[in-house]
Amino acid sequence: MTPFDKAILWQREHTTEPFEDLLAWHLRHGLVFSTPTVFLLAHETHYSPETNTMTYDLPPNTWFVPLAAATAHANPIAEFLRVATRPHAWAAWCRHNAERIHAYPWSKLAARVGLGGTTSVSSVAFEGRVS
């Protein structure tokens, strides 16, 4: 099963929002990344570490990943950090459809996956894909 197929299946089994609607929204307003080993959706938002909440009313400081899937050997976080159009202070996601936000400093995640705190040069090719 491909990561794309895994993402469709997970979305259909765990949420009421149709996968197609989520994908369409991210095609218009976020980032869609799909390869044979990784599939993910991401968008920019503002995260408040003091309250562990996100909002769209303030300038973005976070990439939020609502859906990601990968093959056994791929690291979707490393791929996401590599292809994001620009780094932010935070990268965040919710695990297993839980409401608790897991947010991590961008620089620490990047260093952990060997990107040294920034995105790679290849991410420049994606500039402008996020509205």
Solvent accessible surface area in square Angstrom, and as a share of the most:
residue,aa,sasa,rsa
1,M,147,0.66
2,T,69,0.40
3,P,1,0.01
4,F,76,0.32
5,D,61,0.32
6,K,72,0.30
7,A,0,0.00
8,I,32,0.16
9,L,80,0.40
10,W,71,0.25
11,Q,7,0.03
12,R,143,0.52
13,E,116,0.52
14,H,85,0.38
15,T,40,0.24
16,T,141,0.82
17,E,81,0.36
18,P,69,0.43
19,F,4,0.02
20,E,91,0.41
21,D,79,0.41
22,L,18,0.09
23,L,36,0.18
24,A,30,0.24
25,W,98,0.34
26,H,3,0.01
27,L,113,0.56
28,R,156,0.57
29,H,79,0.35
30,G,3,0.03
31,L,3,0.01
32,V,22,0.13
33,F,19,0.08
34,S,65,0.42
35,T,48,0.28
36,P,116,0.73
37,T,63,0.37
38,V,1,0.00
39,F,2,0.01
40,L,1,0.01
41,L,0,0.00
42,A,0,0.00
43,H,12,0.05
44,E,26,0.12
45,T,3,0.02
46,H,39,0.17
47,Y,14,0.05
48,S,28,0.18
49,P,62,0.39
50,E,147,0.66
51,T,90,0.52
52,N,54,0.27
53,T,69,0.40
54,M,52,0.23
55,T,41,0.24
56,Y,139,0.53
57,D,130,0.67
58,L,96,0.48
59,P,102,0.64
60,P,65,0.41
61,N,33,0.17
62,T,0,0.00
63,W,0,0.00
64,F,24,0.10
65,V,14,0.08
66,P,42,0.26
67,L,9,0.04
68,A,47,0.36
69,A,15,0.12
70,A,20,0.15
71,T,42,0.24
72,A,101,0.78
73,H,184,0.82
74,A,26,0.20
75,N,70,0.36
76,P,37,0.23
77,I,57,0.29
78,A,21,0.16
79,E,45,0.20
80,F,5,0.02
81,L,0,0.00
82,R,73,0.27
83,V,1,0.00
84,A,0,0.00
85,T,7,0.04
86,R,88,0.32
87,P,63,0.40
88,H,29,0.13
89,A,59,0.46
90,W,52,0.18
91,A,0,0.00
92,A,0,0.00
93,W,33,0.12
94,C,39,0.23
95,R,109,0.40
96,H,159,0.71
97,N,76,0.39
98,A,52,0.40
99,E,164,0.73
100,R,154,0.56
101,I,20,0.10
102,H,21,0.09
103,A,21,0.17
104,Y,69,0.26
105,P,45,0.28
106,W,6,0.02
107,S,64,0.42
108,K,143,0.61
109,L,13,0.06
110,A,0,0.00
111,A,62,0.48
112,R,203,0.74
113,V,41,0.23
114,G,64,0.61
115,L,44,0.22
116,G,67,0.64
117,G,19,0.18
118,T,80,0.46
119,T,25,0.15
120,S,38,0.25
121,V,133,0.76
122,S,47,0.31
123,S,3,0.02
124,V,103,0.59
125,A,94,0.72
126,F,43,0.18
127,E,99,0.45
128,G,64,0.62
129,R,107,0.39
130,V,14,0.08
131,S,112,0.72
